[in-house]
Amino acid sequence: GQFYDLLEIFKLVGNVPSKRYLFLGDYVDRGANSVQVITLLLCLKIRYPASITLLRGNHECRRISSAYGFHTECLSKYGGGLGLDAWKCYTDMFDYLPIAALINGKALAIHGGLSPGIISLDQIRVLERFTELDKSSPLQHLMWSDPTENHRGFYKSDRGNGFLFGEDIVNFFFKVNELKMLVRSHQLCKDGYQAQFNNKVLTVWSAPNYCYRMGNKASVLTIDKDLKHSFTTFEASSANAKYAADAQMS
């Protein structure tokens, strides 16, 4: 929902279609302008379908977006009845967003992380994804799970959803699927990004000063055809000053 920071990404890296973008989810909630964020991204997808890919995040569902701001924002910006209809249309559309993407056949991009119920990429391909995110399903795990350097195997997450997974899980999944890299989001990073397990797992966080109060940097990850990669960090847009002041007062 941090619309002006989305615009900063395009200023920093370049506009669609001169640059190709893969977004990792969580377009709505938390920020003040979720409607603008998801509407702009959808318009770009319609206009330049080959140049932008939108993956689904854990906030792209009815349960979460009704609790963390998007539902209320739709009612406020569209009015009562129309706002509810708009929210329903958006959340119906969320069911159709892809879950994962392969970058040059060797890097898996996903919002959250791995699931104990999924060993192969083919299992992701055949998931029933046109649905709400069920708390106990592998689909939900992919949206909510996080890597950890403190445990081996899978470990129940403190989030109450998904799992923590260790480097051994990453190595096994990579071996089975002939992968070299996992690119994901989902976790706030103070510096805007995090590299784990000898750069095998990269976390990209693109919402600077999250919730207009966290003071973190954000980043954009650039990957070439050989999986050579670099992070470009950026600060929050000055256009967010009003929302930051409101956040400090609340």
N, C-alpha and C positions, 0 to 999 in steps of 0.2 A: 503493500500500500504506500510505499515511499516514492511517489511519482517523480518528483524532481530529481531524486537520485538515479532513477532509471534514465532520465534525460542526460544526466552526467555521464552515464556509461556510453551513450551514443556519441556524446561530445568527445570523450576520451579515446574511444576505440574506432569510431566511424559509424556511419549510418547504414542501415539495411537499404539496398542489397549489396553495397560495396563491400560489406563485411558479412560473414555468415555467423549466426548466433545460435547457440544451444542454451536455453534457459532451463534451470533445474527445479522449478516449482516454487510454491509459496508466493504467489502474486498478490494474494489478498490477505486481509487482517493486519492488525497491529498498527499500520500506518493510516494516515488520514484520507488517502486517495486511492483506495483499492479499485474503485470503479474506473478511474482514469487509467490505472496501470493495466488492468486486464483488457480494457477496451482498446487501448493503443496496441498492445501486443497482438490481440486478435485481428485488428485491422492490418497490421504488418504481415501477419500470417496469411491472410486472405490475399493481400496485394503481392506478396513475394513468398509464395509457399516453399520454394526451394532454398530460401536464404535464412529461414528462422524455424526453429523447432522448439516447442513448448512441452516440457515434461510435467507430469502431475506431482505435486507435493502433498504433504499431509494436511495442509490447510485447504486444499482443493476438494472439499467434501462438505456435506450438509452439517454434520455434527460439529465440526470445528469452526466453520465459518459462521455458524449461528451464534457462537459463544465468544468469538474474539474480534468482532467489529464489522465484518463485511455485511452481515444481515442488517444491522442497525444503520450502516452507511447507505445501503440501498433504499431503506425506508426513508431516510432523511433526504436523499438526493432526488428520488423519483416520486416521493409521496406514498402514502399508505398502501393502497391497493396495487398501484403500479410498481411500487418498490418491492412488494412481496413477489409479484409476477417476475420482476427483473431478477431478483435473487434466485428464484426457482429456475429461470432460464439459464442463468450462469452456472448454477450447481448441476443442472442436467448436463450442460456442456462439459463440465469437469470430468464426468464419467467417461468421456471419449478421448481425453488426453492420453498420450502414450506414457508408459511407465518407465521405460528405459531406452537408451540409445547406444549404439556401438560406434565408436570413433575409429575409423580405419581398421576395423575388425579386431583391434587389440586393446581398446580402452572401453570399459563399461561406464556409462554415465547414468546416474540414478539419484533420486532425491536423498534417500536416507542411507540404506546399507543392505547387508545380506540377511538371508532368512534361513533358519534350520530346515525349513521345508522345501528349499530350492537348492539343487546341486548344479543344474545345467541351465544354460541360456534358453534352451528349448522349453523348459518349464516356465520361464518368464513369458515366452512367446505365446503359450497356450493358456495363460491365466485368464480367468473370467474377470476382465477389468471394467466392464460396463456396469458398475455397481457402486454403492456406497462402500467406504472402507470399513470392513468388519474388523473389530478389535482383535480377533484371534486368527486372522487369516495370513497366509504368506504375502498377499498383496499389501496388507497393512504393515507387515514387517519391513518390506522394501521401502516404505514411506517413513518409518520411524527409527530404524536401527542405527547404531553408531559404532565406529571402531573404538577399541580401547587398547592401551598398552599395559593395562594392569591385570588382564585375565587372558587365559587361553580358552579356546572353544567359545561356545555361546553362553551368555550370562544374562539373567533377567535385568532389564533396564529400569533404573529409578524413575524414568518418565512414566511408567505404568503402561507403556505401549512399546512394542518392538523389543529388540535385544541389543546387548553389547556383544561385539565379536572381536576375537584376537587375531594376531598375525597368522597363526596357524590355519585359521579358517580362510583367510585371504589367500594364503599360499595354496591350499587345497582347491579352492574355487578357481584360481588362476590356472592351475595345472589341468583340471578337468576341461576347462573352456579355452585354453591356450590364450590367456589374457596376460597383459603386462601392467595394467593400470586400472584403478577404480577412481572415478571422479564423482564427487557428491557434495551436498550442501548440508542443510539441516542443523548445524551447530554453529552458534555464535563464536567467531574467532576475533580476538582483540586486535590482531594485526591484519585482519581481513582474509587470512588463509592459514592453512596448516598442512604440512606434509608429514606423513607417518609411514612407518615400515619401509624405510629406504626409498621414499618417493613412490611407493606402490599405491598408496591411498592419498588422494589430494582432496582437501575440503576447501570449497570456495564459498566465501560469504560476501554477498554483494549489497548488503543494506548497512551503510555507514551510520554511526550514531543511532543504532537500533532503538526503535520506539522513541526516538528523539531524546534519549537520555543516557544511553550506554557508553558513549564516548569512543566506540570502536572505529577502526578503519574498515574499508571494504575493498574488494578486489575483483578483477576480471582475469580469468585464466585463458591464455592463448596457447593452442596446441597445433603443431604442424603435422604433416603426413607421416613423419617419422616418430611422432609422439614427443618430440622436443617441445618443452613447454616453459612458460614464464608467467609470473603474476604481475599485474599492474595494479597498484593500490591507489585509492582515492578517498577523499574526505567527503563529508556530507555537503550537499548543496546549501548555499546561503539562503535559498528560497524557503528552506525549512525553518527559518528562525521563529516564525509565529508558532509553529507546532511544537518546537523545542521549548519555547516559553510556556506554552500551555501544559506541556508534560511536566515541567519543573513545578508548576503550581498545583498539579493534581496529586 
